[in-house]
Amino acid sequence: MSTPQQAAELLKRKQLIEEKLEKTGKKKEYEEFLKKRLIECGWKDEMKKQCMEIIKTKGIEKIKLEDLTEEMMPKGKAMVPETVKNELLQKIQDFIEQDPDYKPQYLSLIHI
């Protein structure tokens, strides 16, 4: 279990990594990579299929976008193939390791 001080330090490190990804354009690059890989592996089609099933079951008139999103978000995250997660994680790790401002312990913050 972490202390509040450790949690604050982890949050600070995570924010530094996110800022660096944003400033260098890597965040956008990695988002595009992820979109491409999710399409290639059939994730997008499967998500669309499941959304259509939910809409069909509940009725288009009775379902709100917020409800559909709330229901599909955990399913979508769980359906991302481990290979895709690992590929993205490796890209982020490689980026961090090449940056002299970051320390090896920062890599422990990366969770997909």
NUTORKOL-220376 format. One record per residue (C-alpha): residue number from 0; residue in one letter; chain; x, y negated, z. Coordinates in steps of 0.05 Angstrom, whole numbers, plus 5000, padded with zeros to 4 digits. Example, Ala and Ser with C-alpha at 12.3 -4.5 7.8 and 13.67 -1.06 7.14 Angstrom:
2
+-----+-----+-------+------+------+------+
:   n : res : chain :   px :   py :   pz :
+-----+-----+-------+------+------+------+
:   0 :   A :     A : 5246 : 5090 : 5156 :
:   1 :   S :     A : 5273 : 5021 : 5143 :
+-----+-----+-------+------+------+------+
//
This chain:
112
+-----+-----+-------+------+------+------+
:   n : res : chain :   px :   py :   pz :
+-----+-----+-------+------+------+------+
:   0 :   M :     A : 5000 : 5000 : 5000 :
:   1 :   S :     A : 5026 : 4932 : 4983 :
:   2 :   T :     A : 5028 : 4871 : 5027 :
:   3 :   P :     A : 4996 : 4805 : 5006 :
:   4 :   Q :     A : 5066 : 4779 : 4993 :
:   5 :   Q :     A : 5083 : 4838 : 4948 :
:   6 :   A :     A : 5017 : 4830 : 4911 :
:   7 :   A :     A : 5032 : 4756 : 4900 :
:   8 :   E :     A : 5101 : 4772 : 4873 :
:   9 :   L :     A : 5072 : 4824 : 4825 :
:  10 :   L :     A : 5020 : 4774 : 4801 :
:  11 :   K :     A : 5074 : 4722 : 4790 :
:  12 :   R :     A : 5117 : 4770 : 4750 :
:  13 :   K :     A : 5057 : 4792 : 4708 :
:  14 :   Q :     A : 5040 : 4720 : 4693 :
:  15 :   L :     A : 5113 : 4707 : 4671 :
:  16 :   I :     A : 5110 : 4766 : 4624 :
:  17 :   E :     A : 5043 : 4744 : 4596 :
:  18 :   E :     A : 5068 : 4673 : 4586 :
:  19 :   K :     A : 5131 : 4698 : 4550 :
:  20 :   L :     A : 5089 : 4742 : 4504 :
:  21 :   E :     A : 5043 : 4684 : 4488 :
:  22 :   K :     A : 5100 : 4633 : 4476 :
:  23 :   T :     A : 5139 : 4680 : 4430 :
:  24 :   G :     A : 5078 : 4701 : 4389 :
:  25 :   K :     A : 5087 : 4773 : 4410 :
:  26 :   K :     A : 5019 : 4776 : 4444 :
:  27 :   K :     A : 4985 : 4762 : 4377 :
:  28 :   E :     A : 5031 : 4811 : 4342 :
:  29 :   Y :     A : 5015 : 4866 : 4393 :
:  30 :   E :     A : 4940 : 4851 : 4389 :
:  31 :   E :     A : 4943 : 4861 : 4313 :
:  32 :   F :     A : 4982 : 4925 : 4322 :
:  33 :   L :     A : 4931 : 4951 : 4372 :
:  34 :   K :     A : 4872 : 4934 : 4326 :
:  35 :   K :     A : 4906 : 4969 : 4268 :
:  36 :   R :     A : 4922 : 5032 : 4309 :
:  37 :   L :     A : 4852 : 5035 : 4338 :
:  38 :   I :     A : 4822 : 5034 : 4269 :
:  39 :   E :     A : 4872 : 5086 : 4243 :
:  40 :   C :     A : 4857 : 5135 : 4299 :
:  41 :   G :     A : 4781 : 5129 : 4292 :
:  42 :   W :     A : 4769 : 5094 : 4358 :
:  43 :   K :     A : 4731 : 5036 : 4326 :
:  44 :   D :     A : 4685 : 5083 : 4288 :
:  45 :   E :     A : 4671 : 5124 : 4350 :
:  46 :   M :     A : 4656 : 5061 : 4391 :
:  47 :   K :     A : 4608 : 5038 : 4336 :
:  48 :   K :     A : 4574 : 5106 : 4336 :
:  49 :   Q :     A : 4565 : 5105 : 4411 :
:  50 :   C :     A : 4538 : 5034 : 4410 :
:  51 :   M :     A : 4488 : 5054 : 4357 :
:  52 :   E :     A : 4466 : 5114 : 4399 :
:  53 :   I :     A : 4454 : 5070 : 4460 :
:  54 :   I :     A : 4415 : 5019 : 4419 :
:  55 :   K :     A : 4373 : 5074 : 4388 :
:  56 :   T :     A : 4359 : 5105 : 4456 :
:  57 :   K :     A : 4343 : 5041 : 4493 :
:  58 :   G :     A : 4312 : 5004 : 4434 :
:  59 :   I :     A : 4339 : 4943 : 4399 :
:  60 :   E :     A : 4287 : 4898 : 4431 :
:  61 :   K :     A : 4304 : 4920 : 4502 :
:  62 :   I :     A : 4379 : 4918 : 4503 :
:  63 :   K :     A : 4421 : 4856 : 4513 :
:  64 :   L :     A : 4492 : 4847 : 4487 :
:  65 :   E :     A : 4516 : 4838 : 4559 :
:  66 :   D :     A : 4486 : 4905 : 4579 :
:  67 :   L :     A : 4515 : 4941 : 4519 :
:  68 :   T :     A : 4584 : 4910 : 4533 :
:  69 :   E :     A : 4580 : 4929 : 4607 :
:  70 :   E :     A : 4563 : 5001 : 4589 :
:  71 :   M :     A : 4614 : 5008 : 4533 :
:  72 :   M :     A : 4674 : 4973 : 4565 :
:  73 :   P :     A : 4695 : 5031 : 4611 :
:  74 :   K :     A : 4681 : 5082 : 4556 :
:  75 :   G :     A : 4722 : 5043 : 4506 :
:  76 :   K :     A : 4782 : 5038 : 4552 :
:  77 :   A :     A : 4778 : 5112 : 4568 :
:  78 :   M :     A : 4774 : 5131 : 4495 :
:  79 :   V :     A : 4839 : 5096 : 4474 :
:  80 :   P :     A : 4886 : 5153 : 4456 :
:  81 :   E :     A : 4947 : 5162 : 4501 :
:  82 :   T :     A : 4992 : 5159 : 4440 :
:  83 :   V :     A : 4966 : 5089 : 4423 :
:  84 :   K :     A : 4973 : 5066 : 4495 :
:  85 :   N :     A : 5044 : 5093 : 4497 :
:  86 :   E :     A : 5063 : 5060 : 4431 :
:  87 :   L :     A : 5039 : 4992 : 4455 :
:  88 :   L :     A : 5072 : 5002 : 4522 :
:  89 :   Q :     A : 5138 : 5018 : 4488 :
:  90 :   K :     A : 5134 : 4955 : 4446 :
:  91 :   I :     A : 5123 : 4913 : 4508 :
:  92 :   Q :     A : 5179 : 4948 : 4546 :
:  93 :   D :     A : 5227 : 4937 : 4488 :
:  94 :   F :     A : 5209 : 4864 : 4486 :
:  95 :   I :     A : 5220 : 4855 : 4561 :
:  96 :   E :     A : 5286 : 4893 : 4560 :
:  97 :   Q :     A : 5313 : 4847 : 4505 :
:  98 :   D :     A : 5297 : 4784 : 4544 :
:  99 :   P :     A : 5353 : 4763 : 4591 :
: 100 :   D :     A : 5304 : 4725 : 4636 :
: 101 :   Y :     A : 5270 : 4788 : 4658 :
: 102 :   K :     A : 5293 : 4840 : 4708 :
: 103 :   P :     A : 5284 : 4915 : 4703 :
: 104 :   Q :     A : 5234 : 4916 : 4760 :
: 105 :   Y :     A : 5186 : 4876 : 4716 :
: 106 :   L :     A : 5175 : 4939 : 4674 :
: 107 :   S :     A : 5138 : 4969 : 4733 :
: 108 :   L :     A : 5083 : 4918 : 4721 :
: 109 :   I :     A : 5062 : 4945 : 4654 :
: 110 :   H :     A : 5000 : 4988 : 4658 :
: 111 :   I :     A : 4953 : 5002 : 4601 :
+-----+-----+-------+------+------+------+
//
